[in-house]
């Protein structure tokens, strides 16, 4: 039977956890010629740009290079992470691991300082040393030159929400509290707050370009229909921000040629909006600790005032920064404004802040009831740290409140939690995997 022609098939694509993506592609590589150059485009990946699987070899005695290429710009997928590439040989029902590579990147993808552009991919080599460690069957097929079926596993793990150097530089050049001055073309965002309203000013083009929500809002009635009906920890940040006095409203009555659009904001705190506006302009946002991590149930904190003290300390350390804002409050606003990148950064920050004593509170928080992605991060943490979480007093107290029907929407979360724990225990209790 003649050898099958070279080609590729995207075998599977999966999302593991909240920020880990893995795809597996089977590729037939023609080794009958000493020189190998194969490129196979991968369609249907959940990432921007063009992606392809690459194989190359300059001569029979040279290593076989394999990897994944893309055409992204530096930092397009976020602020750091890990990439792993693994090559396997598929021989009927058997799969043999051959070689691989692992990269940790500050930007994703990382930029090449010599060219100013992103590295165009990740590649590793199948060397003579690797081949000596493989089975005799593979050595025989590889040495004689054949069309071999390789399986390429590629994993992306996005895990760092911190800003890039370029974003920090831009943030430092952005005037402090620059969104409190009406510089045209402007949108006036008014926060009623009883008899003492406060305001922010934003560039209309920036809002419409960044947010589908604002693009619709600014062409309609200029008033939010969403009311804030939750306990917002950034209300505390507002109080801290106004300790030295509320920012005065800008008097435009004497400016006959000054025009602006006005939006009455009812769905988020002033501080949250100011931080998000600065993020849209610079790519930088400063997150505050979750209130659940600063409660009296935490061993590192004695009262709710400790959170305020921590926030004051963070601002004193860098006077160019606004007060840090809650990742939960920011996620709510980013979800409303349809800011996908900012939503992902908030979820990463949530994962970093969770502890066995804060996770029970977050699991049954209204945010976890309303937002599937938020609940997914907390649920994964609780399942992964179940023995530690279950042993805490706060878990027992929370469970007692759930059983007393004092936690709205808790039943569905409990069902999902028990199912996830059962699946994890079943997976740990039996079966084998082929590596």
ChimeraX attribute file (.defattr): number of C-alpha atoms within 10 A of each C-alpha:
attribute: neighborCount
match mode: 1-to-1
recipient: residues
	/A:1	3
	/A:2	5
	/A:3	11
	/A:4	13
	/A:5	11
	/A:6	15
	/A:7	14
	/A:8	19
	/A:9	14
	/A:10	17
	/A:11	13
	/A:12	11
	/A:13	17
	/A:14	11
	/A:15	13
	/A:16	12
	/A:17	12
	/A:18	19
	/A:19	15
	/A:20	16
	/A:21	18
	/A:22	17
	/A:23	17
	/A:24	19
	/A:25	20
	/A:26	21
	/A:27	26
	/A:28	21
	/A:29	21
	/A:30	22
	/A:31	22
	/A:32	16
	/A:33	14
	/A:34	13
	/A:35	15
	/A:36	17
	/A:37	15
	/A:38	17
	/A:39	18
	/A:40	18
	/A:41	16
	/A:42	18
	/A:43	11
	/A:44	10
	/A:45	13
	/A:46	8
	/A:47	11
	/A:48	11
	/A:49	11
	/A:50	14
	/A:51	21
	/A:52	16
	/A:53	23
	/A:54	20
	/A:55	20
	/A:56	19
	/A:57	20
	/A:58	14
	/A:59	12
	/A:60	16
	/A:61	12
	/A:62	15
	/A:63	18
	/A:64	20
	/A:65	17
	/A:66	25
	/A:67	24
	/A:68	22
	/A:69	20
	/A:70	19
	/A:71	15
	/A:72	21
	/A:73	17
	/A:74	19
	/A:75	18
	/A:76	16
	/A:77	17
	/A:78	23
	/A:79	21
	/A:80	22
	/A:81	22
	/A:82	18
	/A:83	21
	/A:84	19
	/A:85	22
	/A:86	20
	/A:87	24
	/A:88	18
	/A:89	20
	/A:90	18
	/A:91	13
	/A:92	7
	/A:93	5
	/A:94	9
	/A:95	14
	/A:96	17
	/A:97	18
	/A:98	20
	/A:99	20
	/A:100	20
	/A:101	16
	/A:102	13
	/A:103	12
	/A:104	13
	/A:105	16
	/A:106	18
	/A:107	23
	/A:108	25
	/A:109	27
	/A:110	24
	/A:111	18
	/A:112	12
	/A:113	9
	/A:114	6
	/A:115	8
	/A:116	10
	/A:117	14
	/A:118	20
	/A:119	19
	/A:120	18
	/A:121	17
	/A:122	20
	/A:123	20
	/A:124	20
	/A:125	20
	/A:126	17
	/A:127	15
	/A:128	12
	/A:129	10
	/A:130	14
	/A:131	17
	/A:132	11
	/A:133	11
	/A:134	15
	/A:135	12
	/A:136	11
	/A:137	9
	/A:138	17
	/A:139	13
	/A:140	11
	/A:141	13
	/A:142	16
	/A:143	13
	/A:144	9
	/A:145	14
	/A:146	17
	/A:147	19
	/A:148	22
	/A:149	20
	/A:150	21
	/A:151	24
	/A:152	24
	/A:153	21
	/A:154	22
	/A:155	20
	/A:156	19
	/A:157	19
	/A:158	23
	/A:159	21
	/A:160	19
	/A:161	23
	/A:162	21
	/A:163	21
	/A:164	18
	/A:165	12
	/A:166	12
	/A:167	17
	/A:168	16
	/A:169	13
	/A:170	15
	/A:171	21
	/A:172	14
	/A:173	11
	/A:174	15
	/A:175	10
	/A:176	14
	/A:177	14
	/A:178	15
	/A:179	22
	/A:180	19
	/A:181	15
	/A:182	20
	/A:183	14
	/A:184	13
	/A:185	15
	/A:186	22
	/A:187	22
	/A:188	23
	/A:189	22
	/A:190	19
	/A:191	20
	/A:192	14
	/A:193	12
	/A:194	7
	/A:195	6
	/A:196	10
	/A:197	13
	/A:198	18
	/A:199	23
	/A:200	24
	/A:201	24
	/A:202	25
	/A:203	18
	/A:204	19
	/A:205	13
	/A:206	16
	/A:207	20
	/A:208	16
	/A:209	11
	/A:210	16
	/A:211	18
	/A:212	14
	/A:213	15
	/A:214	22
	/A:215	17
	/A:216	12
	/A:217	16
	/A:218	17
	/A:219	10
	/A:220	9
	/A:221	12
	/A:222	18
	/A:223	15
	/A:224	13
	/A:225	12
	/A:226	11
	/A:227	10
	/A:228	12
	/A:229	9
	/A:230	11
	/A:231	9
	/A:232	16
	/A:233	19
	/A:234	24
	/A:235	18
	/A:236	15
	/A:237	25
	/A:238	17
	/A:239	14
	/A:240	17
	/A:241	17
	/A:242	12
	/A:243	9
	/A:244	8
	/A:245	9
	/A:246	14
	/A:247	13
	/A:248	11
	/A:249	14
	/A:250	14
	/A:251	8
	/A:252	11
	/A:253	8
	/A:254	7
	/A:255	8
	/A:256	7
	/A:257	7
	/A:258	13
	/A:259	13
	/A:260	16
	/A:261	16
	/A:262	17
	/A:263	19
	/A:264	15
	/A:265	23
	/A:266	18
	/A:267	18
	/A:268	22
	/A:269	23
	/A:270	23
	/A:271	26
	/A:272	26
	/A:273	22
	/A:274	21
	/A:275	22
	/A:276	22
	/A:277	22
	/A:278	20
	/A:279	16
	/A:280	17
	/A:281	17
	/A:282	19
	/A:283	19
	/A:284	26
	/A:285	28
	/A:286	18
	/A:287	21
	/A:288	22
	/A:289	19
	/A:290	21
	/A:291	19
	/A:292	22
	/A:293	23
	/A:294	21
	/A:295	19
	/A:296	14
	/A:297	16
	/A:298	16
	/A:299	10
	/A:300	11
	/A:301	14
	/A:302	13
	/A:303	13
	/A:304	14
	/A:305	13
	/A:306	16
	/A:307	22
	/A:308	19
	/A:309	11
	/A:310	15
	/A:311	19
	/A:312	16
	/A:313	12
	/A:314	17
	/A:315	15
	/A:316	12
	/A:317	9
	/A:318	10
	/A:319	10
	/A:320	15
	/A:321	18
	/A:322	19
	/A:323	27
	/A:324	21
	/A:325	28
	/A:326	25
	/A:327	28
	/A:328	26
	/A:329	24
	/A:330	25
	/A:331	25
	/A:332	21
	/A:333	20
	/A:334	22
	/A:335	16
	/A:336	17
	/A:337	19
	/A:338	17
	/A:339	18
	/A:340	13
	/A:341	14
	/A:342	25
	/A:343	23
	/A:344	22
	/A:345	23
	/A:346	24
	/A:347	24
	/A:348	21
	/A:349	22
	/A:350	22
	/A:351	18
	/A:352	12
	/A:353	16
	/A:354	19
	/A:355	19
	/A:356	21
	/A:357	22
	/A:358	23
	/A:359	25
	/A:360	24
	/A:361	19
	/A:362	25
	/A:363	24
	/A:364	23
	/A:365	17
	/A:366	17
	/A:367	18
	/A:368	22
	/A:369	17
	/A:370	12
	/A:371	13
	/A:372	10
	/A:373	15
	/A:374	25
	/A:375	21
	/A:376	18
	/A:377	22
	/A:378	25
	/A:379	25
	/A:380	17
	/A:381	19
	/A:382	23
	/A:383	21
	/A:384	14
	/A:385	14
	/A:386	15
	/A:387	11
	/A:388	14
	/A:389	21
	/A:390	17
	/A:391	12
	/A:392	15
	/A:393	12
	/A:394	19
	/A:395	19
	/A:396	14
	/A:397	13
	/A:398	17
	/A:399	19
	/A:400	13
	/A:401	13
	/A:402	17
	/A:403	12
	/A:404	9
	/A:405	12
	/A:406	12
	/A:407	16
	/A:408	12
	/A:409	16
	/A:410	20
	/A:411	14
	/A:412	10
	/A:413	17
	/A:414	16
	/A:415	10
	/A:416	13
	/A:417	18
	/A:418	12
	/A:419	13
	/A:420	17
	/A:421	17
	/A:422	13
	/A:423	13
	/A:424	13
	/A:425	12
	/A:426	11
	/A:427	11
	/A:428	10
	/A:429	9
	/A:430	7
	/A:431	7
	/A:432	8
	/A:433	4
	/A:434	7
	/A:435	8
